Amino acid sequence: MARTTITPSAMRDLPALAPGVAKARIFDSRLRGFIAEQRQSGTTFYLRYKDARGRNREIKLGRLGDLTVEQARKRAEQLKASVSMGADPLAERDKKRAVPLLAEFAAQRFLPHVQEHLRSAHNIDACLRLRILPFLGRKALDEINQDDVATLRRRLIDEGLSASSINRHLGTVRRMFNLAQKWQLFEGRNPAAAPGMVREVHRDKYLTADQTQALMRALDLERDKGAAAALALLTVTGARRSEIMLATWDNVDLDRGMLTVPRAKNGRPRYIPLSPFAVAILERQATRQLPDNPHVFPSWRRCGRAIESVRAAWGRAKKAGGLPADLRVHDLRHSFASALANAGTPLNEIGTVLGHSQLSTTTRYAHHSPQRLIATATAASNAWNLLPAPTAPSDQAAG
């Protein structure tokens, strides 16, 4: 082990390595732990130090040529000072290197997590695969900043995506960083904590009572009885399409009037109450049950599978019932909620029936029950004895 002052001249005058010798180390006599390591390929500088647990640690400073002797010494002095203050440069470097790329995090941790907990995992996968990862995937988590998220948002808008689709992408990025922070994969702020969600204008398309009756008459005459029954059940339960089309008889309790969805959109079980009308639909559908097929609405083409689509039957029923051509199957869910609101059903109960995880999702139906809301607002005035002023008698009445 050679010890001398590491200087530019000393590095220039290093003797050639003896045959068979892989390396030689020179330890600086002025700065303890500062090392120059000579190899056939060149000279590299290191700093040796002890961490907080008293273990010897060694960090590479750089190669001679990439930095000068003076630069290497200055860097060694800076690191040595930080060590005296309790830092561990090697641990900090390893921690930095351990921060995964966004694409790595998505594949190894994030997608497996959402696939386990969310029914909508396929939508999240599409957001990542088509737009988020092509733009941000090659950056480490701690390299992505608010400007990157803002640029992604602008790209989504310029692409012409709907407000709901843009928000789904931005919400995915926000959720990714929230989980990465929770799992301590990087330090710092969530760059998508406030991603600039786009204001969504919900489409208000609801069936009137007359339109609903016309739809039911058209479904009674529909030739595809299975699809017609599924559409009728969607109408009178407000359930999501997948919750009805993928239902199995094991999850139907006609005696209790309940359909269980083992894994709803939020990943948890939910229970759909069945009205007598819904029970009657299911009782008729039970007569069409196929052997060795557990589904309430079985496929006639694929053995043991659920019905593939109700699109054709839906198009025929809309035409036969004289309904708007742009009416969607999902509008049946909105129509059901609207009918409950018009009947004076409290919003929290509507949310429970629809399986909303947040009351804010249900409040869009509040304006369908204005008289009930007016009565609620009047309750405060009554409590304060603030009654309307009596109407002044007319002149004719006074005469």
Secondary structure, 3 states (H helix, E strand, C coil): CEEECCCHHHHHCCCCCCCCCCEEEEEECCCCCEEEEEECCEEEEEEEEECCCCCEEEEEEEEECCECHHHHHHHHHHHHHHHHCCCCHHHHHHHHHHCCEHHHHHHHHHHHHHHHHCCCHHHHHHHHHHHHHHHHCCCEHHHCCHHHHHHHHHHHHHCCCCHHHHHHHHHHHHHHHHHHHHCCCCCCCCCCCCCCCCCCCCCCCCCCHHHHHHHHHHHHHCCCHHHHHHHHHHHHHCCCHHHHHCCEHHHEECCCCEEEECCCCCCCCEEEECCHHHHHHHHHHHCCCCCCCCECCECCCCCCCECCCCHHHHHHHHHHHCCCCCCCCCHHHHHHHHHHHHCCCCHHHHHHHHCCCCHHHHHHHHHHCHHHHHHHHHHHHHHCCCCCCCCCCCHHHHC
